[in-house]
Amino acid sequence: MKRSHRSILLSSAICLAICASALPGCAADDLSPTTLPVTTRSQAAARYFETAMVHYENHRWNFALRDWNEAIRLDPNFAQAYVWICFTTADPSEEARDRAKATSLIKQVTAGEQLLIRWMAGVHENRYVEGIMAMNDMLAMFPQDKRLNFMVGYWLFRWQDEYEVSKKLTLRALAVDPNYATCYNQMAYLYSRSGDIDKALEYAAKYMELLPNQPNPHDSYGEMLRFAGRYPEALEQYRTALKVDPTFYISQKELGETYSLMGEEEQARSEYEKAIQEAPSNGVKAEYLQKLALTYVRENKYAEADAAYLYAAAQGHAMKQWMWEARAHRVMAMYEPNQAAAMKNLDEADALLAKATASISQLDLDEEKAHVLRVRVERALAAGDGATAEKLVAKLEKLASPGSSVNIQRIYHGAAGTWLFDQKKYSDAISQLAEDIANPLSMKLLISAYRQTGDSEQADTLSRRLLEWKVPSVEEALAANSSARGSALAVKH
C-alpha cells in the first residue's frame, strides 16, 4: 500500500524522536527537569492547573476547562493554561482566542513550554511540519515525562489515527508509572482500533480497577462492550457511570450512540435530548444536536433529518458555533436526492466558512473545506460529470499539501479513489482509498474495488471489518444504509 508523503513524514519523524529519546545519555544533564516545567507567578494558579490536568486525564474535560480558566483568572499570563484550553475546548472561537494568547506569551516561558506552544499552535494553524518538529523536540527533551507521553499519544490516536506510534508513547508512559490509569484506557482504545477486542476489554477492566470511583472507566468499558456488539452490557456500564456521577454527560451521549447503532432511533433521540440539555458548553451542545439529527438519516426519514439539521444549524448560528453551522449544510448535501438542493447546501456551507475565517483555526477551516470538496466530487459523479469531479480532485490535491493535516490528506485520497473507481481504474482506486481507511464510505468502495480486481480475500476481510464498525458518524450511517439518497454508494457503484 502506498502511503502519503505526509503520513510517512509524521510516522518516521515521531518514531525517530521516540528512539532518540530512549537512548542512554539523551537528557541534557542530570540537573535538567525530567518533566515539563509550569511557568506561573501564582501558587494558587499552579494548583488549579494541576487539578485541571488530572481532570483531563480522567476525561472530565468540562472540569479541566473550568480549572484552567480559574488559573488564568489568577494569573492572566499563564501561557500553558491557555494552550491546554486550546488543546481541549470544543468551541472553535475559544480555541482561536486562547491559542493566540498562548502564542503572544511564548517568550515568557521555558524552552520546553515554548515547544509545547509551537506544537499545538502549529497543528491548529495547519503548519504541520513545524508543529510536529516542535512536538518531537519536546518529547526528546522530556522522555520520562509520563504525562507528555500520554498526551502526545492521545493526540496521535484521537486526531491522527496513528495507532502504532500512539501505542509506543503510551507504553513508555506506563514504563515510567505502571499505575498511570489513563494509559490503560488509551491502550484499550488502541487495541479496539486494531480489532483485538479481548485485549481492549482487558485493559479497560484494569482501568476500572485502578479508578473505581470515577465514571469514565465504566464509560470506556461500555464502549469496548459496544465494539464487541454486546449492547445490553454496554448500556449497563453507561448507566453505572451516570450513577457514579449523574453530570457525566459523555455517558449520557453514549446511551444515544448505542441505541442508534442498535436501530432504536426514537430511544436514541430521547437520550440525546438529555445529553444536549446536560452539555457543558455550546460547542458540545452543537455537536450533540447533529448526532440527534443523524438518527433520522438512519431511519431514511429525510424530511425529518432536514428539519433537524436546519434546527441544529440555526442553534449553531445562535451559539456562534460557525463550524457546526457549516457542517450541518454539508451533511445535508451528503444525503440530499435533488442535485440543485444539494449544491445549494454546499454553497451555503462554503459561504459560512468564508465568513468564519477570522473566528476559527486554519486547521478546522481547511479540514471542513476539504470535506465540502469531497462531497462536491461525489455530487459531480452522481450527476455523471466526471470532468468536473476530476477538477475538484485536483483542487483537493493542492489543499492536501505535504504540510497539511492527516485528515485533509485522507479526505483527498478518499475523493481521488472515488473518482478513480468511477473511471473503472480499480487498482489505482485501491491505492487511494486504502489511505482513507478510517472512513466507512471509502472502506465500502474499497471493498468493491477489491472485488473488481478479483481480490476476494481482501474484500472479505474488509467486509467483516466494516460489519463490525461501531464508531458512529454520518459516513458510517450512509455506508450502513446504501439506499441513502445521493450518497456516494448509491451512485453508479
C-alpha positions in Angstrom: 0.0 0.0 0.0 1.4 3.4 -1.0 1.4 5.9 1.9 1.1 9.6 1.5 4.2 11.9 1.9 2.6 13.5 5.0 1.9 10.1 6.7 5.5 8.9 6.1 6.8 12.2 7.4 4.7 12.1 10.5 5.3 8.5 11.4 9.0 8.5 10.7 9.6 11.7 12.5 7.9 10.6 15.6 9.5 7.2 15.6 12.9 8.9 15.4 12.0 11.1 18.3 11.0 8.1 20.4 14.1 6.1 19.6 16.4 9.0 20.1 15.0 9.9 23.5 15.2 6.3 24.7 19.0 6.2 24.2 21.2 6.5 27.2 22.5 9.9 27.9 19.9 11.7 25.8 19.0 14.1 28.6 20.9 17.4 28.6 22.3 16.7 32.1 21.3 15.5 35.5 20.2 18.9 36.5 17.6 19.2 33.7 14.0 18.8 34.8 12.5 15.4 34.0 9.0 16.8 33.5 7.8 19.8 31.5 8.1 23.0 33.8 5.0 25.0 34.5 5.6 28.8 34.5 3.3 30.9 36.7 3.7 33.5 39.3 0.7 32.3 41.3 0.9 29.1 43.5 -2.9 29.0 43.6 -3.0 29.1 39.8 -0.4 26.3 39.7 -2.7 24.2 41.9 -5.7 24.8 39.7 -3.6 23.9 36.6 -2.6 20.6 38.2 -6.2 19.7 39.1 -7.2 20.6 35.6 -4.6 18.2 34.2 -5.9 15.4 36.4 -9.5 16.1 35.3 -8.3 15.9 31.7 -6.7 12.6 32.3 -10.0 11.4 33.7 -11.9 12.7 30.7 -13.6 15.3 32.8 -13.0 17.9 30.2 -15.5 20.4 31.4 -13.9 20.4 34.8 -10.5 20.7 33.3 -11.6 23.8 31.3 -13.1 25.3 34.4 -9.9 24.9 36.4 -7.6 26.2 33.6 -9.8 29.2 33.3 -9.6 29.8 37.0 -5.8 29.5 36.8 -5.9 32.2 34.1 -8.1 34.4 36.3 -5.4 34.2 39.0 -2.6 34.6 36.5 -3.6 36.3 33.2 -0.2 35.5 31.8 -0.3 31.7 32.4 0.7 30.6 28.9 0.5 26.9 29.4 -3.1 27.1 30.8 -4.1 28.9 27.6 -2.5 26.3 25.4 -4.2 23.4 27.2 -7.6 25.1 26.8 -6.7 25.3 23.1 -6.0 21.6 23.1 -9.3 20.7 24.8 -12.1 23.1 24.1 -14.9 22.1 21.6 -15.5 25.8 20.9 -13.6 26.9 17.8 -13.7 30.6 18.9 -12.3 29.8 22.3 -9.6 27.7 20.7 -8.6 30.5 18.4 -8.6 33.1 21.1 -6.6 31.2 23.7 -4.1 29.9 21.1 -3.4 33.5 20.1 -2.9 34.4 23.8 -0.6 31.5 24.4 1.5 32.4 21.3 1.7 36.0 22.5 3.2 34.9 25.8 5.7 32.4 24.3 8.8 34.4 25.2 7.9 34.5 28.8 8.1 30.7 29.4 10.7 28.0 29.4 12.2 26.4 26.3 10.1 23.2 26.8 6.9 25.2 27.2 7.8 27.1 24.0 7.9 23.8 22.2 4.5 22.8 23.6 3.0 26.1 22.3 4.7 25.7 18.9 3.4 22.2 18.6 -0.2 23.0 19.4 -0.3 26.3 17.6 1.4 24.8 14.5 -1.0 22.0 14.0 -4.1 24.1 14.7 -2.8 26.6 12.2 -2.3 23.8 9.7 1.5 24.2 9.8 2.1 20.5 10.5 5.8 20.2 9.7 6.7 23.0 12.1 4.3 21.6 14.7 5.5 18.0 14.5 9.1 19.1 14.7 8.4 21.1 17.9 6.5 18.1 19.3 9.4 15.8 18.6 11.9 18.2 20.2 9.6 18.4 23.3 9.5 14.6 23.6 13.2 14.3 23.2 13.7 17.0 25.9 11.4 15.2 28.4 11.5 11.5 27.5 10.5 10.4 31.0 7.5 12.8 31.4 4.7 10.3 31.6 2.0 13.0 31.1 3.6 14.3 27.9 4.0 10.8 26.5 0.3 10.2 27.3 -0.9 13.5 25.9 1.0 13.2 22.6 -0.1 9.6 22.3 -3.7 10.7 22.9 -3.5 13.4 20.2 -2.0 10.9 17.7 -4.7 8.4 18.5 -7.7 10.7 18.6 -6.9 13.2 15.8 -4.3 11.5 13.6 -5.2 7.7 13.6 -1.5 7.0 14.2 -2.2 4.0 16.4 1.2 2.2 16.5 3.1 5.4 17.4 0.5 6.3 19.9 0.9 2.8 21.5 4.7 3.2 21.8 4.3 6.5 23.6 1.5 5.2 25.9 3.6 2.2 26.8 6.6 4.5 27.5 4.4 6.4 30.0 3.4 3.1 31.6 7.1 2.2 31.9 7.6 5.3 34.0 4.4 4.6 36.1 2.8 1.2 35.8 -0.3 2.5 37.7 -0.9 5.5 35.4 -4.5 4.7 35.0 -5.4 6.9 32.0 -2.9 4.9 29.9 -4.8 1.7 30.4 -7.9 3.5 29.0 -5.8 4.6 26.0 -4.4 1.1 25.4 -8.0 -0.2 25.4 -9.0 2.1 22.6 -5.8 1.4 20.6 -6.4 -2.4 20.8 -10.1 -1.8 19.8 -8.9 0.0 16.6 -6.7 -3.0 15.7 -9.7 -5.3 16.1 -8.4 -7.0 19.3 -11.5 -6.6 21.4 -10.5 -9.1 24.0 -7.3 -7.2 24.7 -9.2 -3.9 24.7 -11.6 -5.3 27.3 -8.7 -6.5 29.4 -7.1 -3.0 29.5 -10.5 -1.3 30.1 -11.1 -3.7 33.1 -7.7 -2.7 34.5 -8.6 0.9 34.1 -11.8 0.3 36.2 -9.8 -1.5 38.8 -7.4 1.5 39.2 -10.1 4.2 39.3 -13.2 2.5 40.8 -14.8 5.8 41.9 -14.5 7.6 38.5 -17.3 7.5 35.8 -15.0 7.3 32.7 -13.7 3.8 33.3 -17.2 2.5 33.2 -17.9 4.6 30.1 -14.8 3.2 28.4 -15.6 -0.4 29.4 -19.1 0.2 28.0 -17.6 1.4 24.7 -15.4 -1.7 24.4 -18.5 -3.8 25.0 -20.3 -1.9 22.3 -17.4 -2.6 19.9 -17.9 -6.2 20.7 -21.6 -6.0 19.9 -22.6 -6.6 23.5 -25.1 -3.7 23.5 -27.1 -4.5 26.7 -23.9 -4.8 28.8 -22.6 -1.6 27.2 -25.8 0.3 28.2 -25.5 -1.1 31.7 -21.9 0.3 32.0 -23.0 3.8 30.8 -25.8 3.8 33.4 -23.3 2.8 36.0 -21.1 5.7 35.0 -24.1 8.0 35.4 -24.8 6.6 38.9 -21.2 7.4 39.8 -21.7 10.9 38.6 -25.1 12.0 37.1 -23.4 15.0 35.5 -21.1 12.8 33.3 -22.6 14.0 30.1 -20.3 11.8 28.0 -22.1 8.6 29.1 -25.5 10.2 28.5 -24.4 10.8 24.9 -23.1 7.3 24.6 -26.5 6.0 25.6 -27.8 7.8 22.5 -24.9 6.5 20.3 -25.6 2.9 21.4 -29.3 2.9 20.9 -28.8 4.5 17.5 -26.4 1.7 16.4 -29.0 -0.8 17.7 -31.6 0.7 15.4 -33.7 2.1 18.3 -33.7 5.6 17.0 -36.6 7.0 19.0 -34.9 5.9 22.2 -31.6 7.3 20.9 -33.2 10.7 20.3 -34.6 10.7 23.9 -31.1 10.0 25.3 -29.6 12.7 23.0 -32.1 15.2 24.2 -30.9 14.7 27.7 -27.3 14.9 26.6 -28.0 18.2 24.8 -29.5 19.6 28.0 -26.5 18.5 30.1 -23.8 19.6 27.6 -21.4 21.8 29.4 -20.6 24.1 26.5 -22.1 25.5 23.3 -19.6 23.5 21.2 -20.6 20.2 22.8 -24.3 21.2 22.5 -23.9 21.9 18.8 -22.2 18.6 18.2 -24.9 16.6 20.0 -27.7 18.4 18.1 -26.2 16.9 14.9 -25.9 13.5 16.5 -29.6 13.6 17.2 -30.3 14.7 13.6 -28.3 11.7 12.3 -30.8 9.3 13.8 -33.4 10.4 11.2 -30.9 9.6 8.4 -30.5 6.0 9.8 -34.3 5.7 9.5 -34.5 7.0 5.9 -36.7 9.9 7.3 -35.0 12.5 5.2 -37.6 15.3 5.6 -37.2 14.9 9.4 -33.5 14.8 9.0 -33.5 18.1 7.0 -35.6 19.8 9.8 -33.3 18.5 12.5 -30.1 19.6 10.7 -31.6 23.0 9.9 -32.6 23.4 13.5 -29.0 22.4 14.5 -27.6 24.9 12.0 -29.8 27.7 13.5 -28.8 26.8 17.0 -25.2 26.7 15.9 -25.5 30.2 14.5 -27.2 31.5 17.6 -24.4 30.0 19.8 -21.7 31.4 17.4 -20.6 27.8 16.5 -19.8 28.7 12.9 -18.1 25.4 12.1 -21.1 23.3 13.2 -23.5 25.6 11.3 -21.5 25.0 8.1 -21.2 21.3 8.8 -24.9 20.8 9.1 -25.4 22.1 5.5 -22.5 19.9 4.3 -24.1 16.8 5.8 -27.5 17.6 4.3 -25.8 17.7 0.9 -24.5 14.2 1.5 -27.9 12.5 1.6 -30.0 15.1 -0.4 -31.6 13.4 -3.6 -32.0 16.6 -5.5 -28.8 17.8 -7.2 -29.8 21.5 -7.1 -30.7 21.4 -3.5 -27.5 19.6 -2.6 -25.4 22.2 -4.4 -27.3 25.0 -2.6 -26.4 23.4 0.7 -22.7 23.1 -0.3 -22.7 26.7 -1.5 -24.2 27.7 1.9 -21.5 25.7 3.7 -18.7 27.4 1.8 -20.3 30.9 2.4 -20.5 30.2 6.1 -16.8 29.1 6.2 -15.7 32.2 4.4 -17.5 34.4 7.0 -15.9 32.4 9.8 -12.3 32.8 8.6 -11.3 35.1 11.4 -13.1 33.2 14.2 -11.8 29.6 13.8 -8.4 27.9 13.4 -6.9 27.4 10.0 -6.9 23.7 10.6 -10.6 23.5 11.3 -11.3 25.8 8.3 -9.2 23.8 5.9 -10.5 20.4 7.0 -14.1 21.5 6.6 -13.4 23.0 3.2 -11.8 19.7 2.2 -14.9 17.8 3.4 -17.1 20.1 1.3 -14.9 19.5 -1.7 -15.2 15.7 -1.3 -19.0 15.9 -1.2 -18.8 18.1 -4.4 -16.8 15.3 -6.1 -19.4 12.8 -5.1 -22.2 15.0 -6.3 -20.5 15.6 -9.6 -20.1 11.9 -10.1 -23.8 11.4 -9.1 -24.7 13.8 -12.0 -22.4 11.9 -14.4 -19.9 14.8 -14.6 -16.6 13.1 -14.3 -14.7 16.1 -15.8 -15.9 18.4 -13.0 -15.1 15.7 -10.4 -11.6 15.4 -11.8 -11.1 19.2 -11.4 -12.4 19.1 -7.9 -10.0 16.3 -7.0 -7.1 18.4 -8.4 -8.2 21.3 -6.2 -8.3 19.0 -3.2 -4.8 17.8 -4.0 -3.5 21.3 -3.8 -5.2 21.7 -0.4 -3.6 18.5 0.7 0.0 19.7 0.5 2.7 17.7 2.3 2.5 20.0 5.3 -1.3 19.8 5.7 -3.2 17.7 8.3 -3.6 14.0 8.1 -7.4 14.5 7.9 -7.0 16.7 4.8 -4.7 14.1 3.3 -7.2 11.3 3.8 -10.1 13.3 2.5 -8.1 13.9 -0.7 -7.2 10.3 -1.0 -10.8 9.2 -0.5 -12.1 11.7 -3.1 -9.4 10.7 -5.6 -10.2 7.0 -5.0 -13.9 7.7 -5.5 -13.2 9.4 -8.9 -10.8 6.6 -10.0 -13.4 4.0 -9.1 -15.9 5.8 -11.2 -13.4 5.7 -14.1 -13.1 2.0 -13.6 -9.4 2.4 -12.7 -9.8 -0.1 -9.8 -6.1 -0.8 -9.0 -5.4 3.0 -8.8 -8.6 3.5 -6.8 -7.4 0.9 -4.3 -4.1 2.7 -3.6 -6.0 5.9 -2.9 -9.0 4.5 -0.9 -6.7 2.5 1.3 -5.3 5.8 2.6 -8.8 6.8 3.9 -9.4 3.5 5.7 -11.0 5.2 8.8 -13.9 6.4 6.6 -16.6 3.7 6.2 -17.7 5.2 2.8 -14.2 4.8 1.4 -14.0 1.4 3.0 -17.2 0.2 1.3 -15.9 1.5 -2.1 -12.6 -0.1 -1.4 -14.3 -3.5 -0.9 -16.0 -3.1 -4.3 -12.7 -2.2 -5.9 -11.0 -5.3 -4.5 -13.8 -7.4 -5.8 -13.5 -5.8 -9.3 -9.8 -6.8 -9.3 -10.5 -10.3 -8.1 -9.0 -9.9 -4.7 -11.9 -11.6 -2.7 -9.7 -12.3 0.3 -9.0 -8.6 0.9 -12.6 -7.7 0.1 -13.9 -10.3 2.6 -11.5 -9.1 5.3 -12.7 -5.5 4.9 -16.3 -6.5 4.7 -16.0 -8.2 8.1 -14.3 -5.1 9.5 -17.0 -2.8 8.1 -19.7 -5.0 9.5 -18.1 -4.8 13.0 -17.6 -1.0 12.7 -19.2 0.6 15.8 -17.9 4.2 15.7 -20.9 6.4 14.8 -20.6 9.0 12.2 -22.5 10.3 9.1 -20.2 8.3 6.9 -20.8 5.1 9.0 -24.6 5.7 8.8 -24.5 6.2 5.0 -22.3 3.2 4.5 -24.7 1.1 6.6 -27.6 2.5 4.6 -26.6 2.1 0.9 -30.1 3.2 -0.1 -29.4 6.7 1.3 -30.4 9.3 -1.2 -27.5 10.8 -3.1 -24.7 9.1 -1.1 -21.6 8.1 -3.0 -22.5 4.5 -2.5 -25.8 4.8 -4.3 -24.3 6.4 -7.4 -23.4 4.1 -10.2 -21.4 1.9 -7.9 
